[in-house]
Amino acid sequence: MPTTSRSYASYVAVGDSFTEGMCDDLHPDGHYRGWADRVASALAAEAAANEDAVDGDAADFRYANLAVRGKLIGQIHDEQLPAAVSMGAELVTLAGGLNDVLRPGCDIDRVERLLGRCAAELRATGATVVLFTSTDPTRRLAGSARLLPTILRMKAFVQELGQQDGFAVVDLFSAPCFDDRRLWAEDRLHLSPEGHRRVAEGVLEALGRPAAFDWRAPLPAAAPPGRVEKLRSDARWLGTHLGPWIGRRLTGRSSGDGRPPKRPELLPYC
């Protein structure tokens, strides 16, 4: 259900690499920026402007980002949900389950059960909860057709959750701009800076903010890569990204093993 515009004094982001901000520009401390940081920046500026208009004493907007790359929905539920609930933030974004879907033998019933439980517990705190549908990988990644039935099922599940009071959904699946390779990093799994910019705008729109630009609009046309360039790009991707990803799956490792969240506490955003 679309959310009417309201101000927020606190925001917690929960999820995996998508929410951590992988492959966006880097902050000076070495962490990726990401769409969630972009949303926090916009809401912090808005909160400060609202306070200045009232009495000139701007309250601090607080933000935590608990997301860690590679996390499965069970790990998000066990490791991030308790902390997010305890923080009692007014706004929470929740994205998870796609890492499960990418793995063979995904138990989609369990994924939906845990995602629904996370959403319900976060909403029970009184927070506005923003959810996401996945982009459609079949329009840009060869060999991804096997994932589509599960992704469509997840899409329907998320959209049904989003009909409840206090939820909002950012529908990335229906935005064909994400078919454009320029919205994706070299690894083809994570967003580029332009992709993160557009997701941030989608979140702000879902929260009732006036549009700064049309985040769904296609990028200006560009010449497709030549055959030789494409072959080189594919070879680089296979060796640098796909091979290591398969290796981690075979050995039961994750890129997020031992990695702490980049913003584990609900602190003033700056």
GIRA-V668280 format. One record per residue. N is the residue number from 1. SS is DSSP state (2 for helix, 1 for strand, 0 for the rest). OMEGA is omega in degrees with one decimal (999 if undefined). NEAR is the number of other ideal C-beta (glycine too) atoms within 12 Angstrom. Layout:
n = {N | N}
ss = {SS | SS}
omega = {OMEGA | OMEGA}
near = {NEAR | NEAR}
This chain:
n = {1 | 2 | 3 | 4 | 5 | 6 | 7 | 8 | 9 | 10 | 11 | 12 | 13 | 14 | 15 | 16 | 17 | 18 | 19 | 20 | 21 | 22 | 23 | 24 | 25 | 26 | 27 | 28 | 29 | 30 | 31 | 32 | 33 | 34 | 35 | 36 | 37 | 38 | 39 | 40 | 41 | 42 | 43 | 44 | 45 | 46 | 47 | 48 | 49 | 50 | 51 | 52 | 53 | 54 | 55 | 56 | 57 | 58 | 59 | 60 | 61 | 62 | 63 | 64 | 65 | 66 | 67 | 68 | 69 | 70 | 71 | 72 | 73 | 74 | 75 | 76 | 77 | 78 | 79 | 80 | 81 | 82 | 83 | 84 | 85 | 86 | 87 | 88 | 89 | 90 | 91 | 92 | 93 | 94 | 95 | 96 | 97 | 98 | 99 | 100 | 101 | 102 | 103 | 104 | 105 | 106 | 107 | 108 | 109 | 110 | 111 | 112 | 113 | 114 | 115 | 116 | 117 | 118 | 119 | 120 | 121 | 122 | 123 | 124 | 125 | 126 | 127 | 128 | 129 | 130 | 131 | 132 | 133 | 134 | 135 | 136 | 137 | 138 | 139 | 140 | 141 | 142 | 143 | 144 | 145 | 146 | 147 | 148 | 149 | 150 | 151 | 152 | 153 | 154 | 155 | 156 | 157 | 158 | 159 | 160 | 161 | 162 | 163 | 164 | 165 | 166 | 167 | 168 | 169 | 170 | 171 | 172 | 173 | 174 | 175 | 176 | 177 | 178 | 179 | 180 | 181 | 182 | 183 | 184 | 185 | 186 | 187 | 188 | 189 | 190 | 191 | 192 | 193 | 194 | 195 | 196 | 197 | 198 | 199 | 200 | 201 | 202 | 203 | 204 | 205 | 206 | 207 | 208 | 209 | 210 | 211 | 212 | 213 | 214 | 215 | 216 | 217 | 218 | 219 | 220 | 221 | 222 | 223 | 224 | 225 | 226 | 227 | 228 | 229 | 230 | 231 | 232 | 233 | 234 | 235 | 236 | 237 | 238 | 239 | 240 | 241 | 242 | 243 | 244 | 245 | 246 | 247 | 248 | 249 | 250 | 251 | 252 | 253 | 254 | 255 | 256 | 257 | 258 | 259 | 260 | 261 | 262 | 263 | 264 | 265 | 266 | 267 | 268 | 269 | 270}
ss = {0 | 0 | 0 | 0 | 0 | 0 | 0 | 0 | 0 | 1 | 1 | 1 | 1 | 1 | 0 | 0 | 2 | 2 | 2 | 2 | 0 | 0 | 0 | 0 | 0 | 1 | 0 | 0 | 0 | 0 | 0 | 1 | 0 | 2 | 2 | 2 | 2 | 2 | 2 | 2 | 2 | 2 | 2 | 2 | 2 | 2 | 2 | 2 | 2 | 2 | 2 | 2 | 2 | 2 | 0 | 0 | 0 | 0 | 0 | 0 | 0 | 1 | 1 | 1 | 1 | 0 | 0 | 0 | 0 | 0 | 0 | 0 | 2 | 2 | 2 | 2 | 2 | 2 | 2 | 2 | 2 | 2 | 2 | 2 | 2 | 2 | 2 | 0 | 0 | 0 | 1 | 1 | 1 | 1 | 0 | 0 | 0 | 2 | 2 | 2 | 2 | 2 | 0 | 0 | 0 | 0 | 0 | 2 | 2 | 2 | 2 | 2 | 2 | 2 | 2 | 2 | 2 | 2 | 2 | 2 | 2 | 2 | 2 | 2 | 0 | 0 | 0 | 1 | 1 | 1 | 1 | 1 | 1 | 0 | 0 | 0 | 2 | 2 | 2 | 0 | 0 | 0 | 0 | 0 | 2 | 2 | 2 | 2 | 2 | 2 | 2 | 2 | 2 | 2 | 2 | 2 | 2 | 2 | 2 | 2 | 2 | 0 | 0 | 0 | 0 | 0 | 1 | 1 | 1 | 1 | 1 | 0 | 0 | 0 | 0 | 2 | 2 | 2 | 2 | 0 | 2 | 2 | 2 | 1 | 0 | 0 | 0 | 0 | 0 | 0 | 1 | 0 | 2 | 2 | 2 | 2 | 2 | 2 | 2 | 2 | 2 | 2 | 2 | 2 | 2 | 2 | 0 | 0 | 0 | 0 | 0 | 0 | 0 | 0 | 0 | 0 | 0 | 0 | 0 | 0 | 0 | 0 | 0 | 0 | 0 | 0 | 2 | 2 | 2 | 2 | 2 | 2 | 2 | 2 | 2 | 2 | 2 | 2 | 2 | 2 | 2 | 2 | 2 | 2 | 2 | 2 | 2 | 2 | 2 | 2 | 2 | 0 | 0 | 0 | 0 | 0 | 0 | 0 | 0 | 0 | 0 | 0 | 1 | 1 | 1 | 1 | 1 | 1 | 0 | 0}
omega = {-179.4 | -176.4 | 175.0 | -175.9 | 174.4 | 179.8 | 179.7 | 177.9 | -177.9 | -174.6 | 175.3 | 178.0 | -176.3 | 177.6 | -175.9 | -175.3 | 177.7 | -177.7 | 174.7 | 176.9 | -176.3 | 172.2 | 169.2 | 174.8 | -178.9 | 168.0 | 176.4 | -179.5 | 177.1 | 177.4 | 173.8 | 177.6 | 175.5 | -177.0 | -178.0 | 175.8 | 178.5 | 175.9 | 179.4 | 179.4 | -179.9 | -179.2 | 177.0 | 178.1 | 179.0 | 179.8 | 179.1 | 179.9 | 179.0 | 179.2 | 178.4 | -178.9 | -177.5 | -173.9 | 177.7 | -179.3 | -173.1 | 176.2 | 179.5 | 171.0 | -175.1 | -173.4 | 172.3 | 175.1 | -175.4 | -173.9 | 178.4 | -179.1 | 174.4 | -174.0 | 173.2 | -175.0 | 176.9 | 177.7 | 176.4 | 179.7 | -174.1 | -170.8 | -174.7 | -175.0 | -179.0 | 179.8 | -179.2 | 179.2 | -177.1 | -178.6 | 176.5 | -179.4 | 179.7 | -178.8 | 175.4 | 167.7 | -176.0 | 176.5 | -179.6 | 178.2 | -177.1 | 176.2 | 175.4 | -177.4 | -178.3 | -177.3 | 177.1 | 177.8 | -179.7 | 175.3 | -173.0 | 176.7 | 179.4 | 179.4 | -179.4 | 179.7 | -177.9 | 177.2 | 177.8 | 178.4 | 177.1 | -178.1 | -178.1 | -178.5 | 177.7 | 179.3 | -179.3 | 176.4 | -176.3 | -178.0 | 162.2 | -176.2 | 178.5 | 179.0 | -175.9 | 163.9 | 178.2 | 167.3 | 178.6 | -176.2 | -174.6 | -178.9 | -179.3 | -177.1 | 176.9 | 177.3 | -177.1 | -177.0 | -179.1 | -177.7 | -169.0 | -179.9 | -179.9 | 178.9 | 178.1 | 177.2 | 177.0 | 178.8 | 179.7 | -179.8 | -179.5 | -179.4 | 175.6 | 175.4 | -175.8 | 177.6 | -178.7 | 179.9 | 177.1 | 177.4 | 171.9 | -178.2 | 171.2 | -173.9 | 178.6 | -177.6 | -174.5 | 179.9 | -174.7 | 176.5 | -179.2 | 169.4 | -175.3 | -177.9 | -179.4 | 176.0 | -177.4 | 177.8 | -177.9 | -179.0 | 175.3 | 178.4 | -176.2 | -176.7 | 169.3 | 175.5 | 178.5 | 176.1 | 178.2 | 179.1 | -178.1 | 176.9 | 177.8 | 178.9 | 177.1 | 177.6 | -179.5 | 176.2 | 179.3 | 178.5 | 174.3 | 178.7 | 176.6 | -175.0 | 172.1 | 175.7 | 179.5 | -174.6 | 179.1 | -173.8 | 177.2 | 174.0 | 174.8 | -177.3 | 177.5 | 179.1 | 178.5 | 179.2 | 176.2 | -175.7 | -178.8 | 178.9 | 179.9 | 179.1 | 178.7 | 179.5 | 179.8 | -179.7 | 178.7 | 179.5 | 179.8 | -176.1 | -173.4 | -171.9 | -175.5 | -179.8 | 177.3 | 178.8 | 177.8 | 178.7 | 178.1 | 178.8 | -177.1 | -177.7 | 177.8 | 179.3 | 177.9 | 177.8 | -179.3 | -179.0 | 177.9 | -177.7 | 178.2 | 173.7 | -178.1 | 177.0 | -172.6 | -178.4 | 179.0 | -173.0 | 176.4 | -178.8 | 176.1 | 999}
near = {21 | 21 | 29 | 14 | 18 | 19 | 27 | 35 | 29 | 32 | 46 | 46 | 50 | 48 | 46 | 45 | 38 | 45 | 52 | 41 | 43 | 38 | 28 | 33 | 23 | 16 | 19 | 8 | 11 | 10 | 25 | 33 | 33 | 43 | 46 | 48 | 38 | 39 | 41 | 41 | 26 | 31 | 39 | 30 | 21 | 30 | 31 | 24 | 17 | 22 | 19 | 14 | 13 | 13 | 9 | 11 | 12 | 19 | 22 | 19 | 32 | 27 | 39 | 34 | 46 | 44 | 43 | 37 | 36 | 34 | 37 | 34 | 39 | 25 | 28 | 43 | 33 | 17 | 28 | 42 | 33 | 18 | 30 | 43 | 28 | 18 | 31 | 22 | 39 | 29 | 47 | 48 | 52 | 49 | 45 | 46 | 47 | 39 | 37 | 33 | 33 | 33 | 26 | 13 | 13 | 25 | 18 | 26 | 17 | 19 | 33 | 27 | 19 | 29 | 41 | 29 | 25 | 42 | 42 | 24 | 27 | 42 | 31 | 18 | 25 | 19 | 35 | 39 | 45 | 48 | 44 | 45 | 35 | 43 | 40 | 25 | 27 | 21 | 24 | 22 | 26 | 15 | 13 | 22 | 16 | 18 | 28 | 21 | 16 | 30 | 33 | 22 | 24 | 38 | 32 | 21 | 30 | 37 | 25 | 20 | 32 | 30 | 16 | 22 | 15 | 29 | 32 | 39 | 38 | 42 | 29 | 38 | 30 | 22 | 28 | 20 | 33 | 38 | 23 | 25 | 27 | 25 | 34 | 34 | 27 | 22 | 26 | 30 | 31 | 33 | 42 | 31 | 26 | 29 | 39 | 36 | 31 | 38 | 46 | 37 | 30 | 41 | 46 | 36 | 29 | 33 | 35 | 22 | 27 | 12 | 16 | 16 | 18 | 14 | 33 | 25 | 18 | 18 | 23 | 10 | 8 | 11 | 7 | 12 | 14 | 10 | 10 | 10 | 14 | 15 | 13 | 16 | 22 | 21 | 15 | 17 | 24 | 19 | 17 | 17 | 25 | 23 | 16 | 20 | 27 | 16 | 15 | 21 | 20 | 12 | 11 | 11 | 16 | 24 | 24 | 28 | 17 | 10 | 24 | 19 | 31 | 33 | 38 | 24 | 21 | 31 | 21 | 20 | 34 | 17}
